[in-house]
Amino acid sequence: MKKNLFLHIFLIYFFMSFNHSYAKRIPSLIGKWEGENIKVTLKNGFLKSINVVEITEQKSRLFKGHVIHKGGKEEFVGVIRSDHKNFFWADSSDDDGKVIGRILKKNKIETCYLDSGKDAVAGCSILKRAKK
């Protein structure tokens, strides 16, 4: 009886410790991110620019923020995938382009934008989180 009780306690402790130590933490994307953007468009050819993204809110794997363009701010909403490395976001513009992203390090992400149609665009940015 005591062996059985000890075994049950040991197994409970083992599985609780195992799950806790290997549980993935959801990374925070909150902050201002900046970096070089390279892209190609059917309309304007090959281009380089500076990309500035600010993620202002995050709840679990869901987040929202805005991209700062020459013409102002463009809001977006996004989600981190269950692997806690990849993410997607959709912006508030009328085009149907989407951003596919990957967390490279705690303070470094890659974002890629694709939009099809007569004004097709493909581009990527390596962004670093600005220090507060």
N, C-alpha and C positions, 0 to 999 in steps of 0.2 A: 504494500500500500504506500509506504513512504517512498519507495523507488519510483512508483507511478506518479506520485505527486511531484517529486523532484524532477522527473523527466518532463512533465507537463509545464512546470514553471520554467525549466531550462529552454524548452521549445518556444514558449511564448516570448521569453526574453530574447532569444536568438532571432526570431522572425521580426520582432519589433525593432531590434537594433539593425538588422540587415536592411529592412525597408527604409528606416530613417537615414542610414548612412549612404544609401545608394539612390535616394529620392532626388530627382532633378529639381533644382530651384528655377523658377521662372525668372529670366533675366529682365532687368529694368532697362527700358529704352528711353526713359525720360531724359530730356536734355536737348541741347543744341548740337547738331551734327554738321560738319563742314568738310568739303573736299572737292576735287576736280571731277567734272562730268565730261565724258567723251560720248559723242553720239553721231549718228548719221541719219539724215532725213532725205526723202525723195525731193523735197522742195528746196532745201538749203545746203545739201551736201554734208561734208564732214565738219564737225564743230567741237569746240572745247569751251567750257565755262566753269564757273564756280557754283557748286550746288550747296544750298543752305536749307536744312530741314530742322524743324523744332517739334519734338514730341512733347506735348504738354500734359497729357493725362494717360494713365495706364491702370487698368483694373484686371488683375490676373493676366491672361494672355491677350487681352484686348487693349488697343491703344488708339489715340487720335492726336492729331497735330496739324501742322501746315508746312508747305514748301514755300520759300520766299523766292519769287521771280522778279524780273524787271517790272512787271505790271502789278505787283502786289503779292498778297498771300493766297495760296490755294489750299483749302482744308482737305484733310483725308481721314479715313478710318482704316484700322488695320487689325491683323490678328497674327500672333506668333503660333506657328505649328506646334504640335505635341512633341516634336523632337527638340524643342527649345533652341533651335539653331536657325531655322528658316521662317520667313514671314512674308505676308502679302499686305498690300494696301490698295484702296480704291479712292480716287480723289473726287472732288466735287465738280469738276469740269464736265462739259457735255460730251467730251470725246469718250471713247471706250477703252482707253489705255489703262494698264495696270502696272503696279510695281511688284517685282519679285525681289526679295531680299534675303540676306544671310548674315548672321552674327558671326564675325570672324574672331573677335576678341571682345573683352568686356567693353572697351571703348573704341571699337572699330567695326563697321558694318559695310556691306556692299549692297547697293540698290541698283536694280536694272529695270528700265522702263521700256515697254513695248506697246506700240499702237499701230494697228493696221489701217489700210485704206489708201486713198489717193495721196494723203500727206503722211505716209508711214514713217515711224520713228523707231529707232533702236538705240539704246544708250545705257551706260553703266557709270556708277560713281563709287569710289572708295571714300567713305566718310569717317571722320574721327570726331569723337565727342569733345566739344569745347570744354576747357576747364572752367569751373565756376569762379 
